[in-house]
């Protein structure tokens, strides 16, 4: 039975009837016509509003620009998303410009993921978040065609999803800092953003509230390897599991030096973008942090996790500030990894999807076809 006949059997009929496309929620200004047998791409900007200011080593922000994407084929719609924190080098204009150049109607089969990724690479280099938005929508679409979530298609066990960390950053306002700390209560791992002048202060404040394991993301904020090593020893005494990107991504030799001496695993974040970077990370890092917005989506993220495992490296699955659309897409991969940081939807005040959940700190993947996210009307 081919895929078209599979659809016609009516297995998905109940899904279509129960989950009609929500035009009001995700209407786009581009390519809105539908042609039988051809994929139609549409998209629109959507700014994410953070619940608290995000104070990082090199920036501060209260919003994250995003673009919501749909790909429709024969009445079935897949949803995708691009989220663009400033350091990625993308913005709403660059993403919408890239998406406007795509002609997905030339592909009659949405399952040709390799061909479509090759085509996107030929249209323009980089644009990783823009490509991720298309990739996520394609995975959602094809999963719905098959009537299966992607964790099942990949043969992954949903019971093996990890706990997610919940992220906090320093705030000079003591009351606001206390509110941030109190919000960590439902979670079994807390991620602390560091690289500022108050690294020890925030950990000490957190430790007065909870003794749950922490992980640290310095966002390239430590510029002295001796001080970075001192911090790793100090953190190891305070139930820290690992440190992400302690030093500048260009400081490979210093990072390798730190890794050889650190009592904690050193994980690549800003250093790591796409599949070729996994091999480059070996020797300088103990593991990698994969993010869909950097890897061009689920297709390459799966390859990166597989390669890292084969090389004996630890694997972390991270995110940007995103709606439950992109978070649910990443959650499909979560049974493959050691650690997860899939709290991006929890950090925003204007989510427009229902999808992956966190229950007692653990990532729960929706048992729905595709990526498992549905738009909120």
NUSE-678288 format. One record per residue (C-alpha): x, y, z; residue in three letters. Coordinates in steps of 0.02 Angstrom, whole numbers. Example, Ala and Ser with C-alpha at 12.3 -4.5 7.8 and 13.67 -1.06 7.14 Angstrom:
# NUSE-678288
LOLO,615,-225,390,ALA
LOLO,684,-53,357,SER
# end
This chain:
# NUSE-678288
LOLO,0,0,0,UNK
LOLO,78,167,-52,UNK
LOLO,70,324,52,UNK
LOLO,-73,401,-47,UNK
LOLO,-180,246,-28,UNK
LOLO,-134,239,155,UNK
LOLO,-208,412,177,UNK
LOLO,-365,362,84,UNK
LOLO,-399,216,199,UNK
LOLO,-472,340,321,UNK
LOLO,-349,306,462,UNK
LOLO,-316,492,469,UNK
LOLO,-494,545,439,UNK
LOLO,-532,565,622,UNK
LOLO,-374,668,643,UNK
LOLO,-421,789,505,UNK
LOLO,-598,806,571,UNK
LOLO,-540,837,749,UNK
LOLO,-395,953,706,UNK
LOLO,-441,1073,564,UNK
LOLO,-313,1200,510,UNK
LOLO,-323,1353,623,UNK
LOLO,-312,1494,496,UNK
LOLO,-347,1627,628,UNK
LOLO,-202,1568,734,UNK
LOLO,-68,1553,600,UNK
LOLO,-127,1650,447,UNK
LOLO,14,1708,334,UNK
LOLO,33,1844,205,UNK
LOLO,123,1732,79,UNK
LOLO,75,1588,-35,UNK
LOLO,-95,1552,36,UNK
LOLO,-170,1462,-115,UNK
LOLO,-187,1273,-112,UNK
LOLO,-152,1163,-261,UNK
LOLO,-191,977,-253,UNK
LOLO,-34,871,-247,UNK
LOLO,84,1018,-216,UNK
LOLO,157,1082,-54,UNK
LOLO,110,1260,-8,UNK
LOLO,221,1361,109,UNK
LOLO,155,1506,212,UNK
LOLO,230,1604,357,UNK
LOLO,211,1755,470,UNK
LOLO,316,1845,602,UNK
LOLO,276,1814,784,UNK
LOLO,371,1897,927,UNK
LOLO,395,1796,1086,UNK
LOLO,372,1889,1249,UNK
LOLO,484,1828,1391,UNK
LOLO,412,1813,1566,UNK
LOLO,574,1884,1639,UNK
LOLO,721,1978,1565,UNK
LOLO,854,1859,1502,UNK
LOLO,1023,1917,1568,UNK
LOLO,1165,1828,1478,UNK
LOLO,1353,1851,1479,UNK
LOLO,1350,1959,1323,UNK
LOLO,1172,2022,1306,UNK
LOLO,1004,2057,1387,UNK
LOLO,831,2043,1308,UNK
LOLO,646,2032,1350,UNK
LOLO,585,1970,1180,UNK
LOLO,639,1850,1046,UNK
LOLO,590,1874,863,UNK
LOLO,510,1724,780,UNK
LOLO,424,1667,622,UNK
LOLO,282,1540,618,UNK
LOLO,274,1425,466,UNK
LOLO,147,1310,386,UNK
LOLO,166,1183,246,UNK
LOLO,3,1115,176,UNK
LOLO,-21,967,59,UNK
LOLO,-191,899,10,UNK
LOLO,-276,974,161,UNK
LOLO,-145,917,287,UNK
LOLO,-44,1053,374,UNK
LOLO,125,1039,457,UNK
LOLO,182,1175,577,UNK
LOLO,357,1243,599,UNK
LOLO,446,1386,683,UNK
LOLO,601,1494,674,UNK
LOLO,664,1576,833,UNK
LOLO,806,1701,816,UNK
LOLO,900,1760,972,UNK
LOLO,1022,1896,916,UNK
LOLO,1181,1793,924,UNK
LOLO,1120,1678,785,UNK
LOLO,1138,1818,659,UNK
LOLO,962,1797,591,UNK
LOLO,810,1908,605,UNK
LOLO,632,1917,543,UNK
LOLO,684,2000,381,UNK
LOLO,819,1873,340,UNK
LOLO,704,1726,379,UNK
LOLO,556,1791,280,UNK
LOLO,669,1838,135,UNK
LOLO,739,1661,131,UNK
LOLO,569,1579,145,UNK
LOLO,502,1690,5,UNK
LOLO,633,1617,-112,UNK
LOLO,579,1436,-84,UNK
LOLO,472,1342,-209,UNK
LOLO,418,1184,-119,UNK
LOLO,282,1153,-249,UNK
LOLO,416,1072,-358,UNK
LOLO,424,928,-232,UNK
LOLO,276,813,-249,UNK
LOLO,337,701,-107,UNK
LOLO,366,783,64,UNK
LOLO,461,628,119,UNK
LOLO,610,681,12,UNK
LOLO,692,767,160,UNK
LOLO,870,747,96,UNK
LOLO,824,823,-73,UNK
LOLO,730,967,7,UNK
LOLO,875,1005,125,UNK
LOLO,996,1002,-22,UNK
LOLO,880,1120,-114,UNK
LOLO,873,1240,35,UNK
LOLO,1063,1239,46,UNK
LOLO,1071,1285,-139,UNK
LOLO,954,1432,-115,UNK
LOLO,1065,1518,14,UNK
LOLO,1198,1470,143,UNK
LOLO,1174,1488,330,UNK
LOLO,993,1538,372,UNK
LOLO,991,1394,495,UNK
LOLO,835,1445,592,UNK
LOLO,741,1479,430,UNK
LOLO,786,1306,366,UNK
LOLO,739,1231,534,UNK
LOLO,564,1305,520,UNK
LOLO,538,1216,354,UNK
LOLO,615,1054,419,UNK
LOLO,502,1052,573,UNK
LOLO,347,1085,467,UNK
LOLO,397,944,348,UNK
LOLO,421,823,492,UNK
LOLO,252,873,560,UNK
LOLO,171,851,390,UNK
LOLO,250,682,352,UNK
LOLO,215,617,526,UNK
LOLO,32,663,503,UNK
LOLO,29,577,334,UNK
LOLO,95,419,417,UNK
LOLO,-17,443,568,UNK
LOLO,131,426,688,UNK
LOLO,235,538,801,UNK
LOLO,416,550,752,UNK
LOLO,483,467,909,UNK
LOLO,393,309,851,UNK
LOLO,455,327,673,UNK
LOLO,632,337,742,UNK
LOLO,600,188,854,UNK
LOLO,628,284,1016,UNK
LOLO,556,242,1186,UNK
LOLO,455,388,1260,UNK
LOLO,483,320,1435,UNK
LOLO,668,363,1417,UNK
LOLO,646,550,1404,UNK
LOLO,755,645,1527,UNK
LOLO,710,777,1654,UNK
LOLO,724,951,1582,UNK
LOLO,819,1090,1665,UNK
LOLO,734,1255,1701,UNK
LOLO,837,1409,1664,UNK
LOLO,866,1560,1774,UNK
LOLO,983,1709,1756,UNK
LOLO,1046,1840,1877,UNK
LOLO,940,1992,1917,UNK
LOLO,1000,2142,2017,UNK
LOLO,828,2164,2094,UNK
LOLO,825,2047,2246,UNK
LOLO,636,2025,2237,UNK
LOLO,644,1978,2053,UNK
LOLO,789,1860,2085,UNK
LOLO,688,1777,2222,UNK
LOLO,539,1757,2105,UNK
LOLO,651,1673,1977,UNK
LOLO,719,1554,2107,UNK
LOLO,546,1510,2172,UNK
LOLO,491,1466,1994,UNK
LOLO,619,1325,1992,UNK
LOLO,524,1227,2125,UNK
LOLO,432,1105,2007,UNK
LOLO,594,1053,1918,UNK
LOLO,726,924,1961,UNK
LOLO,869,1013,1872,UNK
LOLO,904,1200,1867,UNK
LOLO,1009,1282,1732,UNK
LOLO,1103,1437,1788,UNK
LOLO,1159,1568,1662,UNK
LOLO,1332,1631,1709,UNK
LOLO,1475,1733,1638,UNK
LOLO,1430,1894,1730,UNK
LOLO,1499,1969,1890,UNK
LOLO,1381,1875,2004,UNK
LOLO,1411,1692,1960,UNK
LOLO,1439,1630,2137,UNK
LOLO,1306,1743,2208,UNK
LOLO,1166,1667,2104,UNK
LOLO,1218,1489,2148,UNK
LOLO,1227,1529,2333,UNK
LOLO,1054,1609,2325,UNK
LOLO,986,1457,2236,UNK
LOLO,1065,1339,2360,UNK
LOLO,975,1426,2502,UNK
LOLO,814,1375,2415,UNK
LOLO,850,1202,2345,UNK
LOLO,981,1067,2333,UNK
LOLO,927,996,2164,UNK
LOLO,1065,967,2037,UNK
LOLO,1114,1116,1933,UNK
LOLO,1200,1139,1767,UNK
LOLO,1289,1296,1713,UNK
LOLO,1294,1390,1548,UNK
LOLO,1430,1522,1545,UNK
LOLO,1388,1577,1366,UNK
LOLO,1575,1604,1328,UNK
LOLO,1584,1721,1477,UNK
LOLO,1743,1655,1562,UNK
LOLO,1898,1725,1478,UNK
LOLO,2033,1655,1592,UNK
LOLO,2059,1468,1594,UNK
LOLO,2133,1465,1770,UNK
LOLO,1980,1555,1838,UNK
LOLO,1868,1442,1735,UNK
LOLO,1951,1290,1815,UNK
LOLO,1928,1365,1988,UNK
LOLO,1743,1391,1951,UNK
LOLO,1724,1211,1892,UNK
LOLO,1797,1147,2055,UNK
LOLO,1688,1267,2155,UNK
LOLO,1532,1211,2059,UNK
LOLO,1575,1027,2077,UNK
LOLO,1562,1048,2265,UNK
LOLO,1386,1118,2244,UNK
LOLO,1304,976,2150,UNK
LOLO,1335,1041,1974,UNK
LOLO,1324,912,1833,UNK
LOLO,1416,1000,1690,UNK
LOLO,1467,1168,1617,UNK
LOLO,1414,1230,1446,UNK
LOLO,1527,1337,1338,UNK
LOLO,1636,1408,1477,UNK
LOLO,1753,1501,1359,UNK
LOLO,1748,1586,1190,UNK
LOLO,1705,1464,1051,UNK
LOLO,1867,1514,962,UNK
LOLO,1973,1468,1115,UNK
LOLO,1985,1285,1070,UNK
LOLO,2157,1256,1149,UNK
LOLO,2106,1337,1313,UNK
LOLO,1945,1238,1315,UNK
LOLO,2041,1076,1285,UNK
LOLO,2158,1124,1428,UNK
LOLO,2009,1154,1542,UNK
LOLO,1925,992,1491,UNK
LOLO,2080,890,1538,UNK
LOLO,2079,963,1714,UNK
LOLO,1897,997,1753,UNK
LOLO,1803,886,1876,UNK
LOLO,1645,924,1774,UNK
LOLO,1604,881,1593,UNK
LOLO,1626,1026,1471,UNK
LOLO,1487,1040,1342,UNK
LOLO,1494,1131,1175,UNK
LOLO,1355,1256,1141,UNK
LOLO,1400,1411,1038,UNK
LOLO,1547,1312,966,UNK
LOLO,1427,1185,893,UNK
LOLO,1313,1225,747,UNK
LOLO,1294,1082,625,UNK
LOLO,1348,902,589,UNK
LOLO,1531,936,541,UNK
LOLO,1556,1025,708,UNK
LOLO,1525,864,805,UNK
LOLO,1692,790,751,UNK
LOLO,1778,957,781,UNK
LOLO,1712,961,959,UNK
LOLO,1793,795,1004,UNK
LOLO,1948,821,1109,UNK
LOLO,1901,994,1168,UNK
LOLO,1729,949,1239,UNK
LOLO,1652,802,1328,UNK
LOLO,1484,825,1244,UNK
LOLO,1376,932,1132,UNK
LOLO,1216,1034,1151,UNK
LOLO,1106,1013,997,UNK
LOLO,978,1148,956,UNK
LOLO,858,1137,811,UNK
LOLO,878,1321,768,UNK
LOLO,1065,1295,742,UNK
LOLO,1061,1123,660,UNK
LOLO,931,1168,525,UNK
LOLO,802,1059,610,UNK
LOLO,759,883,662,UNK
LOLO,838,794,513,UNK
LOLO,1016,849,548,UNK
LOLO,992,852,737,UNK
LOLO,956,665,732,UNK
LOLO,1116,637,632,UNK
LOLO,1216,742,754,UNK
LOLO,1153,645,904,UNK
LOLO,1190,479,818,UNK
LOLO,1368,532,773,UNK
LOLO,1405,600,946,UNK
LOLO,1346,438,1025,UNK
LOLO,1458,339,906,UNK
LOLO,1605,448,959,UNK
LOLO,1572,417,1144,UNK
LOLO,1517,595,1180,UNK
LOLO,1377,653,1293,UNK
LOLO,1225,729,1210,UNK
LOLO,1118,871,1272,UNK
LOLO,961,934,1184,UNK
LOLO,933,1120,1203,UNK
LOLO,822,1257,1134,UNK
LOLO,799,1443,1112,UNK
LOLO,649,1535,1180,UNK
LOLO,518,1451,1071,UNK
LOLO,334,1408,1068,UNK
LOLO,276,1231,1102,UNK
LOLO,288,1202,915,UNK
LOLO,478,1194,907,UNK
LOLO,492,1125,1084,UNK
LOLO,378,979,1038,UNK
LOLO,484,947,884,UNK
LOLO,642,939,990,UNK
LOLO,554,829,1118,UNK
LOLO,535,693,985,UNK
LOLO,724,671,995,UNK
LOLO,735,677,1184,UNK
LOLO,741,489,1219,UNK
LOLO,911,489,1129,UNK
LOLO,999,610,1246,UNK
LOLO,1081,619,1417,UNK
LOLO,1015,790,1465,UNK
LOLO,877,905,1405,UNK
LOLO,851,1092,1419,UNK
LOLO,679,1106,1339,UNK
LOLO,604,1248,1438,UNK
LOLO,594,1380,1301,UNK
LOLO,404,1378,1296,UNK
LOLO,396,1393,1485,UNK
LOLO,496,1554,1479,UNK
LOLO,373,1647,1367,UNK
LOLO,204,1725,1405,UNK
LOLO,122,1705,1234,UNK
LOLO,132,1523,1180,UNK
LOLO,12,1483,1037,UNK
LOLO,29,1293,1034,UNK
LOLO,-11,1146,1145,UNK
LOLO,121,1011,1140,UNK
LOLO,257,931,1244,UNK
LOLO,232,943,1432,UNK
LOLO,343,939,1585,UNK
LOLO,270,826,1719,UNK
LOLO,364,813,1884,UNK
LOLO,515,884,1793,UNK
LOLO,512,752,1654,UNK
LOLO,487,783,1468,UNK
LOLO,323,704,1409,UNK
LOLO,303,683,1221,UNK
LOLO,125,699,1154,UNK
LOLO,58,540,1075,UNK
LOLO,1,634,920,UNK
LOLO,54,618,738,UNK
LOLO,198,724,676,UNK
LOLO,283,834,806,UNK
LOLO,133,827,922,UNK
LOLO,96,1014,927,UNK
LOLO,-75,1085,891,UNK
LOLO,-117,1270,873,UNK
LOLO,-220,1354,1007,UNK
LOLO,-372,1438,930,UNK
# end
